[in-house]
Amino acid sequence: MVALGGSITCGSITHDVPSYIEQVFQWINATFPHPENTFINSCKGGSGSTETALCFDAKVPRNADLITMEFTLNDAYSHVPYAVEHNIHNPLAWPRDMHSDRRHAPKFSSFRTWRGFEVLLRSALVHPNEPALVYIHAWVPPFEGFSWWMSQEADMSAFLEYYRYYADVMVAFLQDHAWAAATGPLSGPPTGPRSPLPAPLIPNNYEHGQQCAINEALITLVESSQGWEWVDQGKSGCGVLHGWEWVDEGKLGHHKRGWRSVTPGSKLITKPMDTTSKVQPSKEPVLLILGILKSYQHMGQAVLACESGCTCKPLEFNAHHTNKESVYHLVSQSPACVVSITVLQATSSSEHKIRIDMLGISTTGNATVWVRDHSHRPSASRKSRKLHQS
């Protein structure tokens, strides 16, 4: 069983009780004990369906039997929502024998699913093990002025009841299917070839051609940096840092691994990456996503640039919290594209912390549209930046 989601799935603000998904894990183990039961919580605080879609293969093993997905809170930050969810209303219409459980909340204006979510669904539907898929549409209390997403975590005590509630909902869902399987006629697995997926609901919104470096893969992707050091600090604090180092800033048992620097001028350089596409003309750009930590304090600014093999206009970004988006950029196709991230002297928080936890490439297409829809930049300055093949 694999859980995909953001901080809700990670269990934020639940110091007195496990997260809903951990409670479900515990119930399955107690009810259906088996020595080979495996539970993987692939959550990442602040992540949405777009980033997870790009890293689906890295987060979900090929032998997964059940996948849960919950991104409503973080998906609400997208600039251009698409009403996909209302078109995915009939589980019987799926092209394979899968169950889809969608527990819907009151429809606030920002509670929709769109481009990244459709790609994530398609990635799950073509998974080789044909797992069952549970899509959780989260319930969130409407804070004053509908500005709950800007509230500090300390103000969200209502989430504690949310976790308890959703654990019950998930367990009831599994009980229903277990009872149906136990009392219904026995049947073997489906036979014959799979039916192909229908065309995407959003034109050309196909699942990604994925390259995603997270955790140990992100360590090996790095070629060099100024003042580089790799350490795993677990639950320790920031301490005194010089240049970049590999850290785990996780709390409450959840990992937060990544490269971190607090020193202006520190430069992270990747090894060559193959950004060529099998389906796009060579002059068309592909999508690069840089997963970064954004926070209300300590954070600095950095610049993403192409070093060799591909060329681009440098893209500056600010990790001081403005919205919870990763950095989306266009990169030209190249068999050996090297990029760098350099910490800048400029800062809006008086500090310079930058933490990078993911770097991915999508070569499927629609890169310009993805940058337009999910850019981290304010709308007044948000423009697609085409990179030129070197």
Residue pairs with C-beta under 8 A, 6 or more apart in sequence:
1 25
1 28
1 37
1 38
1 39
1 40
1 64
1 65
1 66
1 67
1 68
2 40
2 42
2 59
2 60
2 61
2 64
2 66
2 67
2 68
2 131
3 9
3 21
3 39
3 40
3 41
3 42
3 43
3 67
3 68
3 70
4 42
4 43
4 52
4 59
4 60
4 67
4 68
4 69
4 70
4 71
4 120
5 21
5 43
5 47
5 68
5 69
5 70
5 71
5 136
6 43
6 44
6 45
6 46
6 47
6 48
6 70
6 71
6 73
6 74
7 43
7 45
7 46
7 73
7 74
8 19
8 20
8 70
8 73
8 138
8 159
8 162
8 163
9 19
9 20
9 21
9 41
9 43
9 68
9 70
10 19
10 41
10 43
10 44
10 45
10 254
11 18
11 19
11 21
11 22
11 163
11 252
11 254
12 45
12 153
12 159
13 153
13 156
13 157
13 159
13 160
14 159
14 160
14 163
15 252
16 160
17 23
17 160
17 163
17 164
18 26
18 163
19 41
19 163
20 162
20 163
20 164
20 165
20 166
20 167
20 170
21 41
21 43
21 68
21 167
21 170
22 41
23 163
23 164
23 167
23 171
24 68
24 167
24 170
24 171
24 174
25 39
25 41
27 167
27 171
27 174
28 37
28 39
28 174
29 37
29 39
32 178
40 61
41 254
42 59
42 60
43 254
44 51
44 52
44 291
44 357
45 254
45 256
46 74
46 293
46 294
46 324
47 71
47 74
47 291
47 326
48 71
48 74
48 75
48 77
48 78
48 116
48 324
49 69
49 71
49 75
49 113
49 116
49 117
49 119
49 120
50 78
50 115
50 116
50 117
50 119
50 120
50 289
50 326
50 370
50 374
51 116
51 289
51 291
51 326
51 358
51 360
52 59
52 69
52 71
52 116
52 120
53 116
53 117
53 119
53 120
53 123
53 207
53 208
54 208
54 210
54 212
54 287
54 289
54 360
54 362
55 210
55 212
55 214
55 358
55 360
56 120
56 123
56 124
56 208
56 210
57 123
57 210
57 212
58 210
58 212
58 213
58 214
58 217
59 214
60 67
60 124
60 127
62 127
62 128
62 129
63 129
64 127
64 129
64 131
65 129
65 131
65 132
66 131
66 132
66 133
66 134
67 124
67 127
67 131
67 132
67 133
67 134
68 134
68 135
68 136
68 170
69 120
69 124
69 133
69 134
69 135
69 136
70 135
70 136
70 137
70 138
71 113
71 117
72 105
72 111
72 136
72 137
72 138
72 140
73 138
73 140
73 149
74 324
75 112
75 113
75 114
75 116
75 117
76 110
76 111
76 149
77 149
77 323
77 324
77 325
78 114
78 116
78 373
78 374
79 373
79 374
79 375
79 379
79 382
80 114
80 115
80 372
80 373
81 110
81 112
81 113
81 114
82 112
82 113
82 114
82 115
82 118
82 202
83 112
83 113
83 114
84 112
84 113
84 114
84 115
84 117
84 118
84 201
84 202
85 102
85 112
85 113
85 117
85 137
87 201
88 100
88 102
88 121
88 201
91 98
91 99
91 100
94 100
94 125
95 125
95 194
95 195
95 196
95 197
95 198
96 125
96 130
96 190
96 194
96 195
97 130
97 189
97 190
98 125
98 130
98 131
98 132
98 133
99 132
99 133
99 134
99 177
100 133
100 134
100 135
101 134
101 135
101 136
101 173
102 135
102 137
103 136
103 137
103 139
103 169
104 137
105 111
105 137
105 138
105 139
105 140
106 142
108 142
108 146
109 146
110 149
111 137
114 202
114 373
115 202
115 205
115 369
115 370
115 373
115 374
116 374
118 200
118 201
118 202
118 205
119 205
119 206
119 207
119 208
121 133
121 135
122 197
122 200
122 206
122 207
123 207
123 208
124 131
124 133
125 133
125 197
126 197
126 207
130 194
134 170
134 173
136 166
136 170
138 162
138 166
139 162
139 165
139 166
140 148
140 162
141 148
141 156
141 158
141 159
141 162
142 148
143 151
143 155
148 156
152 296
200 206
204 365
204 366
205 366
206 364
206 365
207 364
208 362
208 363
208 364
209 277
209 278
209 279
209 362
209 363
209 364
210 360
210 361
210 362
211 273
211 274
211 360
211 361
211 362
211 363
212 358
212 359
212 360
212 361
213 220
213 221
213 358
213 359
213 360
214 257
214 291
214 357
214 358
215 255
215 257
218 257
218 258
218 259
218 356
218 357
218 358
218 359
219 230
219 246
220 271
221 270
221 271
221 273
221 359
222 228
222 259
222 268
222 269
222 270
222 271
223 269
223 270
223 271
223 338
224 269
225 243
225 244
225 259
225 261
225 266
225 267
225 268
225 269
226 243
226 244
226 265
226 266
226 267
227 242
227 243
227 244
227 261
227 263
227 266
228 243
228 244
228 245
228 268
229 242
229 243
229 244
229 245
229 246
230 245
230 246
231 245
231 246
231 247
232 246
232 247
232 248
232 257
233 239
233 247
233 248
233 249
234 248
234 250
235 250
235 251
238 262
238 298
238 353
241 260
241 261
241 262
241 263
242 263
243 261
243 263
243 266
244 259
244 260
244 261
244 266
244 268
245 259
245 260
245 261
246 257
246 258
246 259
246 260
247 257
247 258
247 259
247 260
247 355
248 255
248 256
248 257
249 256
249 257
249 258
249 260
249 355
250 256
250 257
256 293
256 357
257 357
258 291
258 293
258 355
258 356
258 357
259 268
259 355
259 356
259 357
260 353
260 354
260 355
260 356
261 268
261 343
261 352
261 353
261 354
262 298
262 300
262 343
262 351
262 352
262 353
262 354
263 343
263 352
264 300
264 343
264 344
264 345
264 352
265 342
265 343
265 345
266 342
266 343
267 340
267 341
267 342
267 343
268 340
268 341
268 342
268 356
269 307
269 338
269 339
269 340
270 338
270 339
270 340
270 359
271 338
272 308
272 309
272 335
272 336
272 337
272 338
273 336
273 337
273 338
273 339
273 361
274 334
274 335
274 336
274 337
275 286
275 288
275 310
275 331
275 332
275 333
275 334
275 335
275 337
275 361
275 363
276 282
276 333
276 334
276 335
276 363
277 284
277 286
277 333
277 363
277 364
277 365
278 363
279 363
279 364
279 365
280 286
280 333
280 363
280 364
280 365
282 333
282 389
283 333
283 389
284 333
284 365
284 367
285 330
285 331
285 332
285 333
285 367
285 368
285 386
285 387
286 330
286 331
286 332
286 333
286 361
286 362
286 363
286 367
287 328
287 329
287 330
287 331
287 361
287 362
287 363
287 366
287 367
287 370
287 371
288 328
288 329
288 330
288 331
288 339
288 359
288 360
288 361
289 326
289 327
289 328
289 329
289 358
289 359
289 360
289 361
289 362
290 304
290 317
290 326
290 327
290 329
290 341
290 356
290 358
290 359
291 326
291 327
291 356
291 357
291 358
291 359
291 360
292 317
292 319
292 326
292 327
292 354
292 355
292 356
292 357
293 299
293 319
293 353
293 354
293 355
293 356
293 357
294 319
294 320
294 321
294 322
294 323
294 324
294 325
295 319
295 320
295 321
295 353
296 320
296 321
297 349
297 351
298 349
298 351
298 353
299 318
299 319
299 320
299 321
299 347
299 349
299 351
299 353
299 354
300 318
300 319
300 320
300 343
300 344
300 346
300 347
300 349
300 351
300 352
300 353
300 354
301 316
301 317
301 318
301 319
301 320
301 343
301 344
301 346
301 347
301 348
301 352
301 354
302 316
302 317
302 319
302 341
302 342
302 343
302 344
302 354
303 314
303 315
303 316
303 317
303 341
303 342
303 344
304 314
304 315
304 316
304 317
304 327
304 329
304 339
304 340
304 341
305 312
305 314
305 315
305 339
305 340
305 341
305 342
306 312
306 331
306 332
306 337
306 338
306 339
306 340
306 387
307 338
307 339
307 340
308 336
308 337
308 338
308 390
309 334
309 335
309 336
309 337
309 338
309 390
310 331
310 332
310 333
310 334
310 337
310 338
310 339
310 387
310 389
310 390
311 332
311 387
311 388
311 389
311 390
312 329
312 330
312 331
312 332
312 385
312 387
312 388
313 385
313 387
315 327
315 329
315 385
316 344
317 327
317 376
317 377
318 348
319 353
319 354
319 355
320 347
320 348
320 349
322 376
322 378
323 376
325 374
325 375
325 376
326 358
326 374
326 376
327 376
328 370
328 371
328 374
328 375
328 376
329 371
329 385
330 367
330 368
330 371
330 384
330 385
330 386
330 387
331 337
331 339
331 361
331 387
332 387
332 388
332 389
332 390
333 363
333 389
334 389
334 390
339 359
341 354
341 356
343 352
343 354
344 352
345 352
362 370
368 384
368 386
371 384
371 385
372 382
372 384
375 382
